[in-house]
Amino acid sequence: MFGIVDCDNCYVSCERVFRPDLNGKPVVVLSNNDGCVVARSNEAKALGIKAGTPYFQLAQQLGFRPTSDATRQCSYEYDIALAAPSVPYKKIAVFSSNYELYGELTGRVVEIIRQEAPAYFRYSIDECFVYFPENRSEKGKVKSEKFAVADSQLSTLNSQLKDWGENLHQRIKKSVGMPVSIGLGPTKTLAKLASHFAKKYPGYRHCCMIDTEEKRVKALKLYPIEDVWGIGRRYAAKLESMGVKTAYDFAQHHGDWVKATFNNIVIYRTWQELNGIDAVPNEEMAKKKSICTSRSFPGMISDFEPIRTHVANYAMRCAEKLRAQETVASVVGVFLNTNFFREDLPQYWNFQEKRFVVPTNSSIEIVKAATEVLQQIFVPGYQYKKAGVIVMGIGPNSPVQMDLFDYNAEQFQKMKRLDAVIDRINKVNGSETIILGSQQYTKKDGKGKAAIEREQSQAGLNSAERKQSRPKVKAEVFANAIKHDYRSKNPTTRWSDIIRLK
């Protein structure tokens, strides 16, 4: 039996953990640079707010206006004058994406799942698969770490699993404050379907199980084909043109027809999973084969230095992710492009890569390589809108074949210790407590972190005074490099944001 634990409206739920006054109110979370809506509370969905709606259009359609400066600074709540007479007045809370907060809170959810589940792997920031490995003894018994029953006692096992799911929801809600929905089924795809019904119908008590053929057929008939895990938008459109409207319609086709029509192993595995055949491999803490970090710039940039700083931060993030999953990369690629929506401006796009002789996850080496690639593809005279760094050729960090002619064991160990110390300090004290010099953005007034500290030194501030003022001048370089007018604080990861009780 497989299961999936899915955080309900994850980003919104994270914001509500420290803002319980927003429970029951419409809440939306915006993408990078406050571009468009990426997460909505159920109340916001009921207002007709669609995912992906540009924020400026939403403001125009719903007539946002600040209630007052004090309210705006405190809670980012806006009055909405709706055209629909059925909802003449509502309030909505608007937040910029705060990935530091979301990652920390969902990490706590995963830690609870790790304690409660026999086996698990994290699928995304808000989803975690669990499964119950079975070992058959000589007498035909089924044994697992948390359940041990005979084959004839399947209904008892299912009852135990249902109780386990409901109890897990209650523990996560009590310990973290995050609501989750749990789906259980004989395959991962059916578990995903079950989690959808657990979200939609309160009667399941946040845990839905597909454990009989009758339940499987009923669930497939109610599930649209475009929502099936593993069926992309393009394939869903093709299936619908063939008269396949639901997951049940697709599952009723023969496997040979699926192979001949799509010639795609993922689609075929999805068909198998819908028919109760476990086909998606168990990815024990699956390692990513490539890692990409990219963002659009707050505005268009024509100078090399600001772009170089962005790329340095993207490369740093890739290196941190490599170390987190205990891997190394052999290739670093960088892409750079202009704003394709601005047809009135000259357009440019380029991508190049550099290969390491020895695979690495060192921040210094990856940032240096990314900067060198950027120098090769940067062309003056264009207005650039987006850049990104991709690390490829990923493999385990041990063993690594060293360069026979250019290997310095002492330097290699020194770099490893340096990265480990930086990761530890940033984890304890908040991201970007320690950064590379190349990561430092220049502020609008031309005063970066180093310049401010020099001014403090010249002003005669002693070490205690500098330490006291540190939160005010600390350069939160990566997080502050984009527009985030409505970003919440990080009380669980930054001492400067800790909650103070009156």
C-alpha positions in Angstrom: 0.0 0.0 0.0 1.2 3.5 -0.9 0.3 6.9 0.4 0.9 10.5 -0.3 0.8 13.3 2.3 -0.1 16.6 0.6 -0.1 20.0 2.4 -3.4 21.7 1.7 -2.8 25.0 -0.2 0.8 24.8 1.0 2.0 28.4 0.7 -1.2 29.8 2.1 -1.2 27.4 5.0 2.4 28.4 5.8 1.4 32.0 6.0 -1.5 31.2 8.2 0.7 29.4 10.8 1.8 32.7 12.2 -1.3 34.6 11.1 -4.3 32.6 12.6 -6.4 35.7 12.1 -6.4 34.8 8.3 -8.2 31.5 8.8 -11.4 31.5 6.9 -10.4 34.6 4.9 -9.4 34.8 1.2 -5.6 34.7 0.9 -3.4 34.6 -2.2 0.4 34.2 -2.6 2.2 35.8 -5.5 5.1 34.5 -7.6 8.6 36.0 -7.8 8.6 39.7 -8.4 4.9 39.7 -7.3 4.0 38.7 -10.8 1.0 36.4 -10.6 -1.1 34.3 -8.2 0.5 30.9 -7.5 -1.4 29.8 -4.4 -5.0 30.5 -3.2 -7.0 29.7 -0.1 -10.3 27.9 -0.6 -12.0 31.2 0.1 -10.0 32.9 -2.6 -10.9 30.1 -5.1 -14.6 30.7 -4.2 -14.2 34.3 -5.2 -13.2 33.1 -8.7 -9.5 33.9 -8.4 -7.6 31.7 -10.9 -4.1 30.4 -10.5 -1.7 32.2 -12.8 -3.7 35.4 -12.8 -1.3 38.4 -13.1 -1.5 40.4 -10.0 -2.1 43.7 -11.7 -5.1 42.3 -13.5 -6.4 40.9 -10.3 -6.1 44.3 -8.6 -7.9 45.9 -11.5 -10.7 43.3 -11.7 -11.4 43.3 -7.9 -10.7 46.9 -7.2 -7.9 46.6 -4.6 -7.4 49.6 -2.4 -5.4 49.8 0.8 -7.6 50.0 3.8 -5.0 52.2 5.5 -1.3 52.6 5.7 -1.3 50.9 9.1 -3.3 48.0 8.0 -1.3 47.6 4.8 2.0 47.5 6.7 0.7 45.1 9.3 -1.3 42.6 7.4 -1.3 43.4 3.7 -5.1 43.2 3.7 -7.0 44.9 1.0 -10.7 45.8 0.5 -12.3 44.4 -2.5 -15.4 45.9 -4.1 -16.8 42.9 -6.1 -19.1 43.3 -9.0 -21.0 40.1 -8.1 -24.0 41.0 -6.0 -23.8 37.7 -4.1 -20.5 38.8 -2.5 -20.8 42.5 -2.1 -17.8 42.9 0.2 -14.8 40.8 1.1 -11.2 41.2 2.3 -8.2 39.5 0.8 -4.7 39.0 2.2 -1.9 39.3 -0.3 1.6 37.8 0.3 4.8 37.7 -1.7 6.4 34.2 -2.0 8.6 33.5 1.1 10.4 30.3 0.2 12.6 30.3 3.2 9.5 30.1 5.5 7.8 27.5 3.3 10.9 25.3 3.1 11.4 25.4 6.9 7.8 24.6 7.8 7.4 21.8 5.2 10.7 20.4 6.5 9.0 20.0 9.9 6.1 18.2 8.3 8.5 15.8 6.5 10.3 15.1 9.8 7.0 14.0 11.4 6.3 11.8 8.4 9.8 10.3 8.7 9.0 9.3 12.3 5.6 7.9 11.6 6.0 6.1 8.2 7.9 2.8 7.6 9.4 4.3 4.4 9.1 7.6 2.6 10.6 9.9 0.1 9.9 13.6 -0.5 8.4 14.3 -3.9 8.1 18.1 -3.8 8.0 20.9 -1.4 4.5 20.1 -0.3 4.1 16.3 -1.1 5.7 13.3 0.4 5.1 9.7 -0.6 5.0 6.9 2.0 4.8 3.2 1.5 4.7 0.1 3.6 7.3 -2.5 2.4 6.1 -6.1 2.8 8.2 -9.2 3.5 6.5 -12.6 3.2 7.6 -15.3 5.6 7.5 -19.0 5.0 3.9 -19.1 6.3 2.7 -16.5 3.9 2.5 -13.8 6.5 2.8 -10.1 5.6 5.2 -8.2 7.8 6.2 -4.6 7.8 7.8 -2.3 10.4 4.5 -0.9 11.7 2.0 -3.6 10.6 2.1 -7.4 10.8 -0.9 -9.3 9.6 -1.9 -12.4 7.6 -3.3 -12.2 4.1 -6.8 -13.0 5.3 -6.7 -10.0 7.6 -6.5 -7.4 4.7 -9.5 -5.5 5.9 -8.0 -5.1 9.4 -4.8 -3.8 7.8 -6.7 -1.3 5.8 -8.5 -0.1 8.9 -5.2 0.3 10.6 -3.9 2.3 7.7 -6.9 4.6 7.7 -6.5 5.3 11.4 -2.8 5.9 10.8 -3.6 8.5 8.2 -6.1 10.3 10.3 -3.8 10.3 13.3 -0.9 11.6 11.2 -3.1 14.5 10.0 -3.9 15.4 13.6 -0.3 15.2 14.8 1.0 17.4 11.9 -1.8 19.9 12.5 -1.1 20.1 16.2 2.7 20.2 16.0 3.2 22.4 12.9 -0.1 24.0 12.3 -0.2 22.8 8.7 -3.3 21.0 7.4 -2.6 18.0 5.2 -4.6 15.5 3.1 -3.6 11.9 2.9 -4.4 9.5 0.1 -3.8 5.7 0.3 -3.9 3.2 -2.5 -2.3 0.2 -4.1 -0.3 2.4 -6.4 1.2 5.9 -6.2 -1.1 7.2 -8.9 -4.2 5.9 -7.1 -2.9 7.4 -3.9 -2.7 10.7 -5.7 -6.3 10.3 -6.8 -7.3 9.5 -3.2 -5.6 12.6 -1.8 -7.8 14.7 -4.2 -10.9 13.3 -2.6 -9.5 13.6 0.9 -9.1 17.4 0.2 -12.5 17.8 -1.4 -14.8 15.8 0.9 -14.6 16.5 4.7 -16.3 13.1 5.4 -13.0 11.3 4.8 -11.5 13.2 7.8 -8.4 14.2 5.7 -7.6 10.6 4.7 -9.1 8.7 1.8 -8.2 5.1 0.9 -8.8 3.3 -2.3 -8.6 -0.3 -1.2 -11.3 -2.2 -3.2 -12.1 -2.6 -6.9 -15.4 -0.8 -6.4 -13.7 2.2 -4.9 -11.1 2.3 -7.7 -13.7 2.3 -10.4 -15.8 4.9 -8.7 -12.7 7.2 -8.2 -11.6 6.8 -11.8 -15.0 7.7 -13.1 -15.1 10.9 -11.1 -11.5 12.0 -12.0 -10.9 14.2 -15.1 -8.2 12.9 -17.4 -6.3 16.2 -17.4 -5.8 16.0 -13.6 -4.2 12.5 -13.7 -0.7 12.5 -12.4 1.6 11.7 -15.4 -0.8 13.0 -18.0 0.5 16.4 -19.3 -1.6 19.1 -20.9 -0.6 18.0 -24.4 -1.5 14.4 -23.9 -4.7 15.3 -22.1 -5.8 17.3 -25.1 -5.0 14.4 -27.4 -6.9 11.9 -25.2 -9.9 14.2 -25.0 -10.0 14.5 -28.8 -10.3 10.7 -28.8 -13.2 10.7 -26.4 -11.2 9.9 -23.3 -12.7 12.3 -20.7 -12.0 10.6 -17.4 -9.3 8.4 -15.8 -11.7 5.5 -16.1 -12.0 5.9 -19.9 -8.3 5.8 -20.2 -7.9 2.8 -17.9 -10.4 0.8 -20.0 -8.2 0.9 -23.1 -5.9 -2.0 -23.8 -2.2 -1.7 -22.9 -1.2 -2.4 -26.5 -3.3 0.5 -27.6 -1.6 2.8 -25.1 1.8 1.8 -26.3 1.0 2.1 -30.0 -0.8 5.5 -29.6 1.7 7.3 -27.4 5.0 5.4 -27.5 5.7 6.9 -24.1 6.9 4.9 -21.1 5.5 7.5 -18.6 2.0 7.3 -20.2 2.1 3.5 -20.2 3.1 3.4 -16.5 0.3 5.7 -15.7 -2.2 3.4 -17.4 -0.7 0.5 -15.4 -1.0 2.4 -12.2 -4.6 3.3 -12.8 -5.3 -0.4 -13.3 -3.8 -1.2 -9.9 -0.3 -2.3 -11.2 2.6 -0.8 -9.3 4.8 0.6 -12.1 6.4 3.8 -10.9 9.8 2.9 -9.3 10.2 3.5 -5.6 12.5 6.5 -5.5 14.3 6.2 -2.2 15.1 9.9 -1.6 15.4 10.3 -5.4 18.4 12.4 -6.5 17.9 15.0 -9.2 19.7 14.4 -12.4 20.0 18.1 -13.0 19.4 21.2 -10.9 18.3 24.6 -12.3 18.0 27.9 -10.5 16.7 30.8 -12.5 14.7 33.9 -12.0 13.4 36.9 -14.0 15.0 40.2 -13.0 12.8 42.8 -11.3 13.4 45.0 -14.4 15.5 44.8 -17.5 19.2 44.9 -17.1 21.8 45.9 -19.7 25.0 46.0 -17.6 27.2 43.0 -17.0 27.9 43.4 -13.3 24.3 43.2 -12.0 23.7 40.1 -14.1 27.0 38.6 -12.9 25.7 39.0 -9.3 22.4 37.3 -10.1 24.2 34.4 -11.8 26.6 34.1 -8.8 23.6 33.7 -6.5 21.9 31.2 -8.8 25.1 29.1 -8.9 25.4 29.3 -5.1 21.9 27.9 -4.8 22.7 25.0 -7.1 25.9 24.2 -5.1 23.9 24.1 -1.9 21.3 21.8 -3.4 24.0 19.4 -4.6 25.5 19.2 -1.1 22.0 18.7 0.4 21.5 15.6 -1.6 25.1 14.5 -1.3 26.0 14.7 -5.0 28.5 16.4 -7.3 28.1 17.9 -10.8 30.4 17.6 -13.7 28.8 20.3 -15.9 27.7 23.9 -15.2 25.5 25.7 -17.8 24.3 29.3 -17.9 21.5 30.8 -20.0 20.7 34.4 -20.6 17.8 36.0 -22.5 15.9 39.2 -23.2 12.2 39.9 -22.7 10.5 38.0 -25.6 7.2 39.9 -24.9 8.9 43.1 -25.8 8.7 42.8 -29.5 9.8 46.4 -29.9 13.3 45.6 -28.5 16.1 43.5 -30.0 16.0 39.9 -28.9 18.8 37.6 -27.8 19.1 34.2 -26.2 22.2 32.0 -25.5 23.3 29.0 -23.5 26.7 27.6 -22.9 28.3 25.2 -20.5 31.6 24.3 -18.9 32.7 20.8 -17.9 34.8 20.1 -14.7 37.7 17.8 -14.9 36.7 16.6 -11.4 33.0 16.7 -10.5 32.4 19.1 -7.6 29.8 20.7 -5.3 32.1 23.4 -4.1 30.3 26.8 -4.1 33.5 28.7 -5.0 34.2 26.4 -8.0 30.7 26.4 -9.3 30.2 30.1 -9.0 33.6 30.7 -10.7 32.6 28.5 -13.6 29.2 30.1 -14.0 30.8 33.5 -14.1 33.2 32.4 -16.8 30.4 31.0 -18.9 28.4 34.2 -18.5 31.3 36.2 -19.8 31.3 34.2 -22.9 27.5 34.6 -23.7 27.0 38.2 -22.5 26.6 40.6 -25.4 26.4 44.4 -24.7 23.6 46.4 -26.0 20.6 44.2 -25.1 18.0 44.6 -22.3 18.1 41.3 -20.4 15.2 39.9 -18.5 16.2 36.5 -17.2 19.2 34.3 -16.5 19.7 30.9 -15.0 22.3 28.3 -13.9 21.9 24.6 -14.6 24.2 21.9 -13.1 24.3 18.6 -14.9 26.1 15.3 -15.0 25.2 14.7 -11.3 26.5 11.7 -9.4 27.2 10.6 -5.9 29.8 12.6 -4.0 31.8 9.5 -3.1 33.8 8.1 -4.7 35.0 10.8 -7.0 37.8 10.2 -9.5 40.4 13.0 -8.9 42.7 14.6 -11.5 45.9 12.7 -11.5 48.1 15.7 -12.5 46.4 18.5 -10.7 45.1 17.2 -7.4 45.8 19.0 -4.1 44.5 16.9 -1.2 44.9 19.6 1.4 43.1 22.2 -0.8 40.3 19.8 -1.5 39.7 19.1 2.1 39.9 22.8 3.0 37.2 23.6 0.4 34.9 20.8 1.8 35.3 22.1 5.4 34.6 25.7 4.3 31.4 24.7 2.5 30.3 22.6 5.5 30.9 25.5 7.9 29.1 28.0 5.7 26.1 25.6 5.3 25.9 25.1 9.0 26.1 28.8 9.9 23.5 29.7 7.3 21.2 26.9 8.6 21.4 28.0 12.2 21.4 31.8 11.7 19.3 32.1 8.5 20.2 31.9 4.9 22.8 34.4 3.6 24.3 35.0 7.0 27.6 34.2 5.2 27.9 34.8 1.5 30.6 35.0 -1.2 31.7 38.4 -2.2 30.5 37.9 -5.7 26.9 37.4 -4.4 26.7 40.9 -2.9 24.1 43.0 -4.8 24.7 46.8 -5.0 21.8 48.7 -3.4 20.0 51.4 -5.3 22.0 54.0 -3.5 25.2 52.3 -4.3 25.8 51.0 -0.8 26.1 47.3 -0.4 26.8 45.4 2.8 30.5 46.0 2.8 30.1 49.8 2.2 27.6 50.1 5.1 30.0 48.2 7.4 32.9 50.5 6.4 30.7 53.5 7.2 30.0 52.0 10.6 33.7 51.4 11.3 34.5 55.0 10.2 31.7 56.3 12.5 33.5 54.7 15.5 30.9 52.1 16.4 32.3 49.4 18.7 31.8 45.7 18.1 28.8 45.5 20.4 27.1 48.4 18.6 27.8 46.9 15.2 26.3 43.6 16.4 23.2 45.3 17.7 22.6 47.0 14.4 23.5 44.0 12.3 19.9 42.9 11.5 19.3 46.4 10.0 22.2 46.3 7.6 22.4 42.6 6.8 22.3 42.0 3.1 19.7 39.4 2.4 21.0 39.3 -1.0 19.1 36.5 -2.9 15.8 37.0 -1.2 15.8 40.8 -1.6 16.9 40.8 -5.3 13.4 40.5 -6.4 10.2 42.5 -5.8 8.4 41.3 -2.7 6.3 44.1 -1.4 4.1 41.8 0.7 6.6 39.3 2.0 6.1 38.0 5.5 8.8 37.5 8.1 10.8 34.4 9.0 10.3 33.9 12.7 11.6 30.3 12.6 14.9 30.9 10.8 16.0 34.5 11.6 16.7 35.9 15.0 15.7 39.4 13.8 12.2 38.1 12.9 11.5 36.2 16.1 8.1 36.8 17.6 8.0 39.0 20.6 5.1 38.7 23.1 3.8 41.8 24.7 
